[in-house]
């Protein structure tokens, strides 16, 4: 069962975050992430499924497997034709995975690994909640023949094929073609990401904006804007 009662943080440019606070939710297309050359936002394997190179076959007319003759590729990925237009909203979760305990107190501060990763995304951060985004988006999609998916990203070693028998269980846990967009390589784990995928190919609720689309979900009730460094150094979680 998905946990929708989450605090989320969206890092970026102040102007863009203020637009989100005002209710303009931007969804970027997957192609932009695949083509981005940065080591934090870019991911050429976004939404793709790894295939074990040792198991691939290409049978020639003579019945031989081509890869018994020529070297096998190091990496083989599967994706769905046209999925580069998939619309994504991404944020980071504030949960127990990104906090660590300070000495013998009941106070927990953000992990250095998390801070180092997310500060790359921008000088400002907007604190919001997942359940409000979901509630407001649901009001937009009701009766409009469109929809959305949401959930936390799971991180795993994409080159680990030791659980191949559970291939579909790993990459299609909900038997949905969008499931692979909720799995990323373990090197991105400190982004601790939460995502929403918009299904609106007829543009019933979205409008083109820059490199993606924007949906007006209404001004957020819970949205607080901070400078990134002040937020990362100032926030803490208390147990008990």
ABEGO torsion letter per residue (X at the ends): XBBABBBBBBBEBAAAAAAAAAGBBBBBBAAAAAABABAAABBAABGBBBBBAAABBBBBAAGBBAAAABBBBABBBBBBBGAAABBBBBBBBBBAAABBBBEABABBBBBAAAAAAAAAAEABBBBBBAAAAAAAAAAAABGAGBBBBBEBBBBBBAABAAAAAAAAAAABAAGBAAAAAABBBAAAAAAGBBBBBBBBAAGAABBBBEABBBBBAEBBABBBBBBAAAAAAABBBBBX
